[in-house]
Structure formats: structure tokens, C-alpha cells
């Protein structure tokens, strides 16, 4: 079972940058696709970005495209979300999540999805507040 722990949240001014980290542990972690979601007060949890188990496929929502960059380092067992040009509308609790997505050499390349129901494991969340 995958375990996830987020870090790196905080208070930042509009236009500023922040990097979130999600450390993962457990068995066969290289076979989990992972993603970042966020939940603002009074709203449902929504997708932000995802990355395939191999790191070869990434997806972004329109709100994140061009401003956020997702990456992962299997050696460090950590996924990142680099956020730039932050806006007050980005204020939310950010969650990392993962789901089992096995793949093999010679088979279809692994991909990722931002369908929330696909995700099996979630971290505890990290608060990001964008305010002057």
C-alpha cells in the first residue's frame, strides 16, 4: 500500500512561487501513477496535474497549464508540483494522490488521469494561501 506525505505549503503573495513535495513509500511505488488535487473552502476536490508511473506522461488542467510543473524522482521517492505566478484563486488545500498502474517493457506506455475516482490513496493535504 502506498503512503503519501505532502510538504511545502504556506503563505505566498500573488505572483509568487511555491514548490509542493509529496514523499511516497511502500512496495512497488514505481507502478503508481500520481497526481495533485486541490480543494478550496466550500468546493469539491478538483484535479490539478498528474504524472504517469514512468514519468513519461503528464497532464494539466487549464488552470494549471503554463504556470505549474509536475515531476517525480523515483530515487528520492518524491513527487513535486512547482507553482509559479500564483493567484488568490489558487488558495486551497493541495492533496497528492496515487493509484496502481502497472506497466511492462514492450507494453503500452503508462499514462495518468485526473479522474478523482481512480485514485486509491491520498496524503493529508498541504495548505496553500495566496494573499497580499
Phi and psi in radians as a Rosetta constraint file:
Dihedral C 1 N 2 CA 2 C 2 CIRCULARHARMONIC -1.365 0.35
Dihedral N 2 CA 2 C 2 N 3 CIRCULARHARMONIC 2.431 0.35
Dihedral C 2 N 3 CA 3 C 3 CIRCULARHARMONIC -2.089 0.35
Dihedral N 3 CA 3 C 3 N 4 CIRCULARHARMONIC 2.450 0.35
Dihedral C 3 N 4 CA 4 C 4 CIRCULARHARMONIC -2.263 0.35
Dihedral N 4 CA 4 C 4 N 5 CIRCULARHARMONIC 2.430 0.35
Dihedral C 4 N 5 CA 5 C 5 CIRCULARHARMONIC -2.393 0.35
Dihedral N 5 CA 5 C 5 N 6 CIRCULARHARMONIC 2.059 0.35
Dihedral C 5 N 6 CA 6 C 6 CIRCULARHARMONIC -1.546 0.35
Dihedral N 6 CA 6 C 6 N 7 CIRCULARHARMONIC 2.720 0.35
Dihedral C 6 N 7 CA 7 C 7 CIRCULARHARMONIC -2.731 0.35
Dihedral N 7 CA 7 C 7 N 8 CIRCULARHARMONIC 2.892 0.35
Dihedral C 7 N 8 CA 8 C 8 CIRCULARHARMONIC 1.810 0.35
Dihedral N 8 CA 8 C 8 N 9 CIRCULARHARMONIC -0.015 0.35
Dihedral C 8 N 9 CA 9 C 9 CIRCULARHARMONIC -1.240 0.35
Dihedral N 9 CA 9 C 9 N 10 CIRCULARHARMONIC 3.002 0.35
Dihedral C 9 N 10 CA 10 C 10 CIRCULARHARMONIC 2.847 0.35
Dihedral N 10 CA 10 C 10 N 11 CIRCULARHARMONIC -2.915 0.35
Dihedral C 10 N 11 CA 11 C 11 CIRCULARHARMONIC -1.787 0.35
Dihedral N 11 CA 11 C 11 N 12 CIRCULARHARMONIC 2.295 0.35
Dihedral C 11 N 12 CA 12 C 12 CIRCULARHARMONIC -2.465 0.35
Dihedral N 12 CA 12 C 12 N 13 CIRCULARHARMONIC 2.609 0.35
Dihedral C 12 N 13 CA 13 C 13 CIRCULARHARMONIC -1.380 0.35
Dihedral N 13 CA 13 C 13 N 14 CIRCULARHARMONIC 2.698 0.35
Dihedral C 13 N 14 CA 14 C 14 CIRCULARHARMONIC -0.948 0.35
Dihedral N 14 CA 14 C 14 N 15 CIRCULARHARMONIC 2.386 0.35
Dihedral C 14 N 15 CA 15 C 15 CIRCULARHARMONIC 1.559 0.35
Dihedral N 15 CA 15 C 15 N 16 CIRCULARHARMONIC -0.152 0.35
Dihedral C 15 N 16 CA 16 C 16 CIRCULARHARMONIC -1.445 0.35
Dihedral N 16 CA 16 C 16 N 17 CIRCULARHARMONIC -3.110 0.35
Dihedral C 16 N 17 CA 17 C 17 CIRCULARHARMONIC -2.226 0.35
Dihedral N 17 CA 17 C 17 N 18 CIRCULARHARMONIC 2.745 0.35
Dihedral C 17 N 18 CA 18 C 18 CIRCULARHARMONIC -2.716 0.35
Dihedral N 18 CA 18 C 18 N 19 CIRCULARHARMONIC 2.541 0.35
Dihedral C 18 N 19 CA 19 C 19 CIRCULARHARMONIC -2.105 0.35
Dihedral N 19 CA 19 C 19 N 20 CIRCULARHARMONIC 2.153 0.35
Dihedral C 19 N 20 CA 20 C 20 CIRCULARHARMONIC -1.644 0.35
Dihedral N 20 CA 20 C 20 N 21 CIRCULARHARMONIC 2.541 0.35
Dihedral C 20 N 21 CA 21 C 21 CIRCULARHARMONIC -2.141 0.35
Dihedral N 21 CA 21 C 21 N 22 CIRCULARHARMONIC 2.588 0.35
Dihedral C 21 N 22 CA 22 C 22 CIRCULARHARMONIC -2.341 0.35
Dihedral N 22 CA 22 C 22 N 23 CIRCULARHARMONIC 1.850 0.35
Dihedral C 22 N 23 CA 23 C 23 CIRCULARHARMONIC -1.487 0.35
Dihedral N 23 CA 23 C 23 N 24 CIRCULARHARMONIC 2.337 0.35
Dihedral C 23 N 24 CA 24 C 24 CIRCULARHARMONIC -2.139 0.35
Dihedral N 24 CA 24 C 24 N 25 CIRCULARHARMONIC 2.618 0.35
Dihedral C 24 N 25 CA 25 C 25 CIRCULARHARMONIC -2.538 0.35
Dihedral N 25 CA 25 C 25 N 26 CIRCULARHARMONIC 2.880 0.35
Dihedral C 25 N 26 CA 26 C 26 CIRCULARHARMONIC 2.222 0.35
Dihedral N 26 CA 26 C 26 N 27 CIRCULARHARMONIC -2.909 0.35
Dihedral C 26 N 27 CA 27 C 27 CIRCULARHARMONIC -1.657 0.35
Dihedral N 27 CA 27 C 27 N 28 CIRCULARHARMONIC 2.556 0.35
Dihedral C 27 N 28 CA 28 C 28 CIRCULARHARMONIC 0.904 0.35
Dihedral N 28 CA 28 C 28 N 29 CIRCULARHARMONIC 0.734 0.35
Dihedral C 28 N 29 CA 29 C 29 CIRCULARHARMONIC -1.131 0.35
Dihedral N 29 CA 29 C 29 N 30 CIRCULARHARMONIC -0.353 0.35
Dihedral C 29 N 30 CA 30 C 30 CIRCULARHARMONIC -1.252 0.35
Dihedral N 30 CA 30 C 30 N 31 CIRCULARHARMONIC -0.116 0.35
Dihedral C 30 N 31 CA 31 C 31 CIRCULARHARMONIC -1.829 0.35
Dihedral N 31 CA 31 C 31 N 32 CIRCULARHARMONIC 0.303 0.35
Dihedral C 31 N 32 CA 32 C 32 CIRCULARHARMONIC -1.902 0.35
Dihedral N 32 CA 32 C 32 N 33 CIRCULARHARMONIC 2.199 0.35
Dihedral C 32 N 33 CA 33 C 33 CIRCULARHARMONIC -1.333 0.35
Dihedral N 33 CA 33 C 33 N 34 CIRCULARHARMONIC 2.619 0.35
Dihedral C 33 N 34 CA 34 C 34 CIRCULARHARMONIC -2.412 0.35
Dihedral N 34 CA 34 C 34 N 35 CIRCULARHARMONIC 2.817 0.35
Dihedral C 34 N 35 CA 35 C 35 CIRCULARHARMONIC -2.717 0.35
Dihedral N 35 CA 35 C 35 N 36 CIRCULARHARMONIC 2.926 0.35
Dihedral C 35 N 36 CA 36 C 36 CIRCULARHARMONIC -1.980 0.35
Dihedral N 36 CA 36 C 36 N 37 CIRCULARHARMONIC 2.323 0.35
Dihedral C 36 N 37 CA 37 C 37 CIRCULARHARMONIC -2.218 0.35
Dihedral N 37 CA 37 C 37 N 38 CIRCULARHARMONIC 2.874 0.35
Dihedral C 37 N 38 CA 38 C 38 CIRCULARHARMONIC -2.501 0.35
Dihedral N 38 CA 38 C 38 N 39 CIRCULARHARMONIC 2.681 0.35
Dihedral C 38 N 39 CA 39 C 39 CIRCULARHARMONIC -2.401 0.35
Dihedral N 39 CA 39 C 39 N 40 CIRCULARHARMONIC 2.017 0.35
Dihedral C 39 N 40 CA 40 C 40 CIRCULARHARMONIC -1.550 0.35
Dihedral N 40 CA 40 C 40 N 41 CIRCULARHARMONIC 2.762 0.35
Dihedral C 40 N 41 CA 41 C 41 CIRCULARHARMONIC -0.966 0.35
Dihedral N 41 CA 41 C 41 N 42 CIRCULARHARMONIC 2.259 0.35
Dihedral C 41 N 42 CA 42 C 42 CIRCULARHARMONIC 1.351 0.35
Dihedral N 42 CA 42 C 42 N 43 CIRCULARHARMONIC 0.094 0.35
Dihedral C 42 N 43 CA 43 C 43 CIRCULARHARMONIC -2.122 0.35
Dihedral N 43 CA 43 C 43 N 44 CIRCULARHARMONIC 2.845 0.35
Dihedral C 43 N 44 CA 44 C 44 CIRCULARHARMONIC -1.363 0.35
Dihedral N 44 CA 44 C 44 N 45 CIRCULARHARMONIC 2.766 0.35
Dihedral C 44 N 45 CA 45 C 45 CIRCULARHARMONIC -1.172 0.35
Dihedral N 45 CA 45 C 45 N 46 CIRCULARHARMONIC 2.297 0.35
Dihedral C 45 N 46 CA 46 C 46 CIRCULARHARMONIC -2.228 0.35
Dihedral N 46 CA 46 C 46 N 47 CIRCULARHARMONIC 2.658 0.35
Dihedral C 46 N 47 CA 47 C 47 CIRCULARHARMONIC -1.265 0.35
Dihedral N 47 CA 47 C 47 N 48 CIRCULARHARMONIC 2.665 0.35
Dihedral C 47 N 48 CA 48 C 48 CIRCULARHARMONIC -2.134 0.35
Dihedral N 48 CA 48 C 48 N 49 CIRCULARHARMONIC -0.945 0.35
Dihedral C 48 N 49 CA 49 C 49 CIRCULARHARMONIC -2.826 0.35
Dihedral N 49 CA 49 C 49 N 50 CIRCULARHARMONIC 2.699 0.35
Dihedral C 49 N 50 CA 50 C 50 CIRCULARHARMONIC -2.462 0.35
Dihedral N 50 CA 50 C 50 N 51 CIRCULARHARMONIC 2.832 0.35
Dihedral C 50 N 51 CA 51 C 51 CIRCULARHARMONIC -2.489 0.35
Dihedral N 51 CA 51 C 51 N 52 CIRCULARHARMONIC 2.388 0.35
Dihedral C 51 N 52 CA 52 C 52 CIRCULARHARMONIC -1.191 0.35
Dihedral N 52 CA 52 C 52 N 53 CIRCULARHARMONIC 2.851 0.35
Dihedral C 52 N 53 CA 53 C 53 CIRCULARHARMONIC -0.995 0.35
Dihedral N 53 CA 53 C 53 N 54 CIRCULARHARMONIC -0.626 0.35
Dihedral C 53 N 54 CA 54 C 54 CIRCULARHARMONIC -1.447 0.35
Dihedral N 54 CA 54 C 54 N 55 CIRCULARHARMONIC -0.214 0.35
Dihedral C 54 N 55 CA 55 C 55 CIRCULARHARMONIC 1.448 0.35
Dihedral N 55 CA 55 C 55 N 56 CIRCULARHARMONIC -0.029 0.35
Dihedral C 55 N 56 CA 56 C 56 CIRCULARHARMONIC -1.387 0.35
Dihedral N 56 CA 56 C 56 N 57 CIRCULARHARMONIC -0.321 0.35
Dihedral C 56 N 57 CA 57 C 57 CIRCULARHARMONIC -2.159 0.35
Dihedral N 57 CA 57 C 57 N 58 CIRCULARHARMONIC 2.323 0.35
Dihedral C 57 N 58 CA 58 C 58 CIRCULARHARMONIC -2.331 0.35
Dihedral N 58 CA 58 C 58 N 59 CIRCULARHARMONIC 2.650 0.35
Dihedral C 58 N 59 CA 59 C 59 CIRCULARHARMONIC -2.402 0.35
Dihedral N 59 CA 59 C 59 N 60 CIRCULARHARMONIC 2.628 0.35
Dihedral C 59 N 60 CA 60 C 60 CIRCULARHARMONIC -2.388 0.35
Dihedral N 60 CA 60 C 60 N 61 CIRCULARHARMONIC 2.582 0.35
Dihedral C 60 N 61 CA 61 C 61 CIRCULARHARMONIC -1.338 0.35
Dihedral N 61 CA 61 C 61 N 62 CIRCULARHARMONIC 2.890 0.35
Dihedral C 61 N 62 CA 62 C 62 CIRCULARHARMONIC -1.044 0.35
Dihedral N 62 CA 62 C 62 N 63 CIRCULARHARMONIC -0.616 0.35
Dihedral C 62 N 63 CA 63 C 63 CIRCULARHARMONIC -1.157 0.35
Dihedral N 63 CA 63 C 63 N 64 CIRCULARHARMONIC -0.493 0.35
Dihedral C 63 N 64 CA 64 C 64 CIRCULARHARMONIC -1.676 0.35
Dihedral N 64 CA 64 C 64 N 65 CIRCULARHARMONIC -0.429 0.35
Dihedral C 64 N 65 CA 65 C 65 CIRCULARHARMONIC -1.027 0.35
Dihedral N 65 CA 65 C 65 N 66 CIRCULARHARMONIC 2.288 0.35
Dihedral C 65 N 66 CA 66 C 66 CIRCULARHARMONIC 1.514 0.35
Dihedral N 66 CA 66 C 66 N 67 CIRCULARHARMONIC -0.274 0.35
Dihedral C 66 N 67 CA 67 C 67 CIRCULARHARMONIC -2.050 0.35
Dihedral N 67 CA 67 C 67 N 68 CIRCULARHARMONIC -0.551 0.35
Dihedral C 67 N 68 CA 68 C 68 CIRCULARHARMONIC -1.942 0.35
Dihedral N 68 CA 68 C 68 N 69 CIRCULARHARMONIC 2.586 0.35
Dihedral C 68 N 69 CA 69 C 69 CIRCULARHARMONIC -2.330 0.35
Dihedral N 69 CA 69 C 69 N 70 CIRCULARHARMONIC 2.185 0.35
Dihedral C 69 N 70 CA 70 C 70 CIRCULARHARMONIC -1.742 0.35
Dihedral N 70 CA 70 C 70 N 71 CIRCULARHARMONIC 2.547 0.35
Dihedral C 70 N 71 CA 71 C 71 CIRCULARHARMONIC -2.732 0.35
Dihedral N 71 CA 71 C 71 N 72 CIRCULARHARMONIC 2.903 0.35
Dihedral C 71 N 72 CA 72 C 72 CIRCULARHARMONIC -2.575 0.35
Dihedral N 72 CA 72 C 72 N 73 CIRCULARHARMONIC 2.619 0.35
Dihedral C 72 N 73 CA 73 C 73 CIRCULARHARMONIC -2.220 0.35
Dihedral N 73 CA 73 C 73 N 74 CIRCULARHARMONIC 1.824 0.35
Dihedral C 73 N 74 CA 74 C 74 CIRCULARHARMONIC -1.136 0.35
Dihedral N 74 CA 74 C 74 N 75 CIRCULARHARMONIC -0.589 0.35
Dihedral C 74 N 75 CA 75 C 75 CIRCULARHARMONIC -1.101 0.35
Dihedral N 75 CA 75 C 75 N 76 CIRCULARHARMONIC -0.649 0.35
Dihedral C 75 N 76 CA 76 C 76 CIRCULARHARMONIC -1.626 0.35
Dihedral N 76 CA 76 C 76 N 77 CIRCULARHARMONIC -0.094 0.35
Dihedral C 76 N 77 CA 77 C 77 CIRCULARHARMONIC 0.912 0.35
Dihedral N 77 CA 77 C 77 N 78 CIRCULARHARMONIC 0.884 0.35
Dihedral C 77 N 78 CA 78 C 78 CIRCULARHARMONIC -2.455 0.35
Dihedral N 78 CA 78 C 78 N 79 CIRCULARHARMONIC 2.406 0.35
Dihedral C 78 N 79 CA 79 C 79 CIRCULARHARMONIC -1.915 0.35
Dihedral N 79 CA 79 C 79 N 80 CIRCULARHARMONIC 2.576 0.35
Dihedral C 79 N 80 CA 80 C 80 CIRCULARHARMONIC -2.205 0.35
Dihedral N 80 CA 80 C 80 N 81 CIRCULARHARMONIC 2.703 0.35
Dihedral C 80 N 81 CA 81 C 81 CIRCULARHARMONIC -2.337 0.35
Dihedral N 81 CA 81 C 81 N 82 CIRCULARHARMONIC 1.857 0.35
Dihedral C 81 N 82 CA 82 C 82 CIRCULARHARMONIC -1.534 0.35
Dihedral N 82 CA 82 C 82 N 83 CIRCULARHARMONIC 2.108 0.35
Dihedral C 82 N 83 CA 83 C 83 CIRCULARHARMONIC -2.016 0.35
Dihedral N 83 CA 83 C 83 N 84 CIRCULARHARMONIC 2.240 0.35
Dihedral C 83 N 84 CA 84 C 84 CIRCULARHARMONIC -2.185 0.35
Dihedral N 84 CA 84 C 84 N 85 CIRCULARHARMONIC 2.882 0.35
Dihedral C 84 N 85 CA 85 C 85 CIRCULARHARMONIC 0.843 0.35
Dihedral N 85 CA 85 C 85 N 86 CIRCULARHARMONIC 0.858 0.35
Dihedral C 85 N 86 CA 86 C 86 CIRCULARHARMONIC -1.181 0.35
Dihedral N 86 CA 86 C 86 N 87 CIRCULARHARMONIC 2.565 0.35
Dihedral C 86 N 87 CA 87 C 87 CIRCULARHARMONIC -2.131 0.35
Dihedral N 87 CA 87 C 87 N 88 CIRCULARHARMONIC 2.732 0.35
Dihedral C 87 N 88 CA 88 C 88 CIRCULARHARMONIC -0.952 0.35
Dihedral N 88 CA 88 C 88 N 89 CIRCULARHARMONIC -0.517 0.35
Dihedral C 88 N 89 CA 89 C 89 CIRCULARHARMONIC -1.192 0.35
Dihedral N 89 CA 89 C 89 N 90 CIRCULARHARMONIC -0.214 0.35
Dihedral C 89 N 90 CA 90 C 90 CIRCULARHARMONIC -1.468 0.35
Dihedral N 90 CA 90 C 90 N 91 CIRCULARHARMONIC -0.080 0.35
Dihedral C 90 N 91 CA 91 C 91 CIRCULARHARMONIC -1.105 0.35
Dihedral N 91 CA 91 C 91 N 92 CIRCULARHARMONIC 2.171 0.35
Dihedral C 91 N 92 CA 92 C 92 CIRCULARHARMONIC -3.105 0.35
Dihedral N 92 CA 92 C 92 N 93 CIRCULARHARMONIC 2.974 0.35
Dihedral C 92 N 93 CA 93 C 93 CIRCULARHARMONIC -1.544 0.35
Dihedral N 93 CA 93 C 93 N 94 CIRCULARHARMONIC 2.205 0.35
Dihedral C 93 N 94 CA 94 C 94 CIRCULARHARMONIC -1.756 0.35
Dihedral N 94 CA 94 C 94 N 95 CIRCULARHARMONIC 2.273 0.35
Dihedral C 94 N 95 CA 95 C 95 CIRCULARHARMONIC -2.065 0.35
Dihedral N 95 CA 95 C 95 N 96 CIRCULARHARMONIC 2.429 0.35
Dihedral C 95 N 96 CA 96 C 96 CIRCULARHARMONIC -1.740 0.35
Dihedral N 96 CA 96 C 96 N 97 CIRCULARHARMONIC 2.580 0.35
Dihedral C 96 N 97 CA 97 C 97 CIRCULARHARMONIC -2.459 0.35
Dihedral N 97 CA 97 C 97 N 98 CIRCULARHARMONIC 2.870 0.35
Dihedral C 97 N 98 CA 98 C 98 CIRCULARHARMONIC -2.599 0.35
Dihedral N 98 CA 98 C 98 N 99 CIRCULARHARMONIC 2.720 0.35
Dihedral C 98 N 99 CA 99 C 99 CIRCULARHARMONIC -2.555 0.35
Dihedral N 99 CA 99 C 99 N 100 CIRCULARHARMONIC 2.663 0.35
Dihedral C 99 N 100 CA 100 C 100 CIRCULARHARMONIC -1.234 0.35
Dihedral N 100 CA 100 C 100 N 101 CIRCULARHARMONIC 2.139 0.35
Dihedral C 100 N 101 CA 101 C 101 CIRCULARHARMONIC -2.474 0.35
Dihedral N 101 CA 101 C 101 N 102 CIRCULARHARMONIC 1.350 0.35
Dihedral C 101 N 102 CA 102 C 102 CIRCULARHARMONIC -1.185 0.35
Dihedral N 102 CA 102 C 102 N 103 CIRCULARHARMONIC 2.663 0.35
Dihedral C 102 N 103 CA 103 C 103 CIRCULARHARMONIC -2.626 0.35
Dihedral N 103 CA 103 C 103 N 104 CIRCULARHARMONIC 2.841 0.35
Dihedral C 103 N 104 CA 104 C 104 CIRCULARHARMONIC -2.468 0.35
Dihedral N 104 CA 104 C 104 N 105 CIRCULARHARMONIC 2.701 0.35
Dihedral C 104 N 105 CA 105 C 105 CIRCULARHARMONIC -1.091 0.35
Dihedral N 105 CA 105 C 105 N 106 CIRCULARHARMONIC 2.274 0.35
Dihedral C 105 N 106 CA 106 C 106 CIRCULARHARMONIC 1.659 0.35
Dihedral N 106 CA 106 C 106 N 107 CIRCULARHARMONIC -0.247 0.35
Dihedral C 106 N 107 CA 107 C 107 CIRCULARHARMONIC -1.594 0.35
Dihedral N 107 CA 107 C 107 N 108 CIRCULARHARMONIC -3.049 0.35
Dihedral C 107 N 108 CA 108 C 108 CIRCULARHARMONIC -1.056 0.35
Dihedral N 108 CA 108 C 108 N 109 CIRCULARHARMONIC 2.465 0.35
Dihedral C 108 N 109 CA 109 C 109 CIRCULARHARMONIC -1.109 0.35
Dihedral N 109 CA 109 C 109 N 110 CIRCULARHARMONIC 2.421 0.35
Dihedral C 109 N 110 CA 110 C 110 CIRCULARHARMONIC -1.163 0.35
Dihedral N 110 CA 110 C 110 N 111 CIRCULARHARMONIC 2.603 0.35
Dihedral C 110 N 111 CA 111 C 111 CIRCULARHARMONIC -2.326 0.35
Dihedral N 111 CA 111 C 111 N 112 CIRCULARHARMONIC -3.056 0.35
Dihedral C 111 N 112 CA 112 C 112 CIRCULARHARMONIC -2.431 0.35
Dihedral N 112 CA 112 C 112 N 113 CIRCULARHARMONIC 2.870 0.35
Dihedral C 112 N 113 CA 113 C 113 CIRCULARHARMONIC -2.402 0.35
Dihedral N 113 CA 113 C 113 N 114 CIRCULARHARMONIC 2.705 0.35
Dihedral C 113 N 114 CA 114 C 114 CIRCULARHARMONIC -1.809 0.35
Dihedral N 114 CA 114 C 114 N 115 CIRCULARHARMONIC 0.325 0.35
Dihedral C 114 N 115 CA 115 C 115 CIRCULARHARMONIC -1.284 0.35
Dihedral N 115 CA 115 C 115 N 116 CIRCULARHARMONIC 1.977 0.35
Dihedral C 115 N 116 CA 116 C 116 CIRCULARHARMONIC -1.017 0.35
Dihedral N 116 CA 116 C 116 N 117 CIRCULARHARMONIC -0.649 0.35
Dihedral C 116 N 117 CA 117 C 117 CIRCULARHARMONIC -1.171 0.35
Dihedral N 117 CA 117 C 117 N 118 CIRCULARHARMONIC -0.289 0.35
Dihedral C 117 N 118 CA 118 C 118 CIRCULARHARMONIC -1.292 0.35
Dihedral N 118 CA 118 C 118 N 119 CIRCULARHARMONIC -0.431 0.35
Dihedral C 118 N 119 CA 119 C 119 CIRCULARHARMONIC -1.378 0.35
Dihedral N 119 CA 119 C 119 N 120 CIRCULARHARMONIC 2.333 0.35
Dihedral C 119 N 120 CA 120 C 120 CIRCULARHARMONIC -1.790 0.35
Dihedral N 120 CA 120 C 120 N 121 CIRCULARHARMONIC -0.465 0.35
Dihedral C 120 N 121 CA 121 C 121 CIRCULARHARMONIC -2.316 0.35
Dihedral N 121 CA 121 C 121 N 122 CIRCULARHARMONIC 2.482 0.35
Dihedral C 121 N 122 CA 122 C 122 CIRCULARHARMONIC -2.301 0.35
Dihedral N 122 CA 122 C 122 N 123 CIRCULARHARMONIC 2.625 0.35
Dihedral C 122 N 123 CA 123 C 123 CIRCULARHARMONIC -1.458 0.35
Dihedral N 123 CA 123 C 123 N 124 CIRCULARHARMONIC -3.083 0.35
Dihedral C 123 N 124 CA 124 C 124 CIRCULARHARMONIC -1.487 0.35
Dihedral N 124 CA 124 C 124 N 125 CIRCULARHARMONIC -0.238 0.35
Dihedral C 124 N 125 CA 125 C 125 CIRCULARHARMONIC 1.729 0.35
Dihedral N 125 CA 125 C 125 N 126 CIRCULARHARMONIC 2.645 0.35
Dihedral C 125 N 126 CA 126 C 126 CIRCULARHARMONIC -2.375 0.35
Dihedral N 126 CA 126 C 126 N 127 CIRCULARHARMONIC 2.237 0.35
Dihedral C 126 N 127 CA 127 C 127 CIRCULARHARMONIC -1.369 0.35
Dihedral N 127 CA 127 C 127 N 128 CIRCULARHARMONIC 2.261 0.35
Dihedral C 127 N 128 CA 128 C 128 CIRCULARHARMONIC -2.099 0.35
Dihedral N 128 CA 128 C 128 N 129 CIRCULARHARMONIC 2.152 0.35
Dihedral C 128 N 129 CA 129 C 129 CIRCULARHARMONIC -2.150 0.35
Dihedral N 129 CA 129 C 129 N 130 CIRCULARHARMONIC 2.155 0.35
Dihedral C 129 N 130 CA 130 C 130 CIRCULARHARMONIC -1.933 0.35
Dihedral N 130 CA 130 C 130 N 131 CIRCULARHARMONIC 1.924 0.35
Dihedral C 130 N 131 CA 131 C 131 CIRCULARHARMONIC -2.782 0.35
Dihedral N 131 CA 131 C 131 N 132 CIRCULARHARMONIC 2.596 0.35
